[in-house]
Amino acid sequence: MKICFIGDSHLGHIMPTWKERAASEPSAQASFHIERTYGTLPLTLLVDSEKVAEFTDISCAYSAEVEVENYDAFIVFGMHYSFTALAKTHIDFRSARNRGNGDAYLLSDSAYSAMIEELYQFSKAKRVIDSLKAHTKKPIFYAQQPMPLEWVIKRSEKNLSFFEKIVASDDIKQLLESYEDSLNQLQFEGVRILRQPSQTLSMPGFTKSEFGLADINDTSPESPYSKGDYFHMNSSYGELVTNDILDIVVNGMGE
């Protein structure tokens, strides 16, 4: 089986582990098409060597072209179809059901729901998925972007403190319900969801700190922890996700 991975920097904790494990899994071949901040090549889908889609806002440093017919399954990873993307809206927008962040714009329930729908429908992940669905009948999976690392709840910096406010106000329950609804919608449309490994989760909505690339004990100025990197995971996380992919996609084809 040949798998096509398409994703953002979150694939960084999968690729090294995958390559190591795949050496002992001859049936598992894969190519990685990763969006990079320094990329200059737009992600492009090809059918019979003809361009059928080009994403100018998804730039790869290499491996930008995906020949759709060459693969048995596709896994789209991260790319802003995430709980974090929704949580960030809490800074500026809230619904009448939200208890916290009274400084945000108050939206009616219908307007708030429309905002969430637009957030996910126009995410990079959803646009790639929709394009793949239009050009192949092969299985398409969406691998959840990891939940934020739990230590971020205690951070007070302006660009991080919204998580603490969401938890303190108990709005996290409503936000998680909305995020779950969006995943269910993907599944209803025929996309198979690869859930974040349950053993990596702490309280609802957050990942155990031990699975993060950031070391909470390293407070040096340039460390991932000091820089507030609550979203990149380590090789231990990558190992668990790789196991799930080999089990569900390679061995079971998601059935």
PENORMO-V758903 format. One record per backbone hydrogen bond with DSSP energy under -0.5 kcal/mol. CO is the residue of the C=O (numbers start at 1). NH is the residue of the N-H. If there is no record, write none. Layout:
# PENORMO-V758903
co = [CO	CO]
nh = [NH	NH]
This chain:
# PENORMO-V758903
co = [1	1	2	2	3	3	4	5	6	7	8	9	10	11	11	12	14	15	16	17	18	19	21	22	25	27	29	31	32	33	34	36	40	41	43	44	45	45	46	47	50	53	54	55	55	57	58	59	60	60	64	65	66	66	67	68	72	73	74	75	75	76	77	78	79	80	81	82	83	84	85	86	86	87	88	89	89	92	94	95	101	105	105	107	108	109	110	111	112	113	114	115	116	117	118	120	123	124	125	126	127	128	129	130	131	132	132	139	140	141	141	142	142	143	148	149	150	151	152	157	157	160	161	162	163	164	165	166	166	166	167	170	171	172	173	174	175	176	177	178	179	180	181	182	183	184	185	186	187	191	192	193	194	197	198	200	203	203	205	206	207	208	209	211	214	215	217	220	223	224	225	228	230	232	232	234	235	236	237	238	239	240	241	242	243	244	245	245	246	247	248	249	252]
nh = [3	29	72	73	5	31	75	33	77	35	11	12	13	14	15	16	18	19	20	21	22	23	24	25	28	29	3	5	34	7	61	39	42	60	55	66	52	53	68	50	47	45	56	43	58	59	43	36	40	41	44	67	46	68	70	71	139	4	141	6	77	143	8	81	125	82	145	86	87	88	89	89	90	90	91	92	93	105	107	98	104	94	107	96	112	113	114	115	116	117	118	119	120	121	122	123	127	128	129	130	131	132	133	134	135	135	136	74	192	76	143	144	194	78	207	152	153	154	155	160	161	163	165	166	167	168	169	170	171	172	170	173	175	176	177	178	179	180	181	182	183	184	185	186	187	188	189	191	190	193	142	195	144	200	201	208	202	206	148	202	150	211	212	234	216	218	219	223	227	229	228	230	149	213	214	238	239	240	241	242	243	244	245	246	247	248	249	250	251	252	254	253	255]
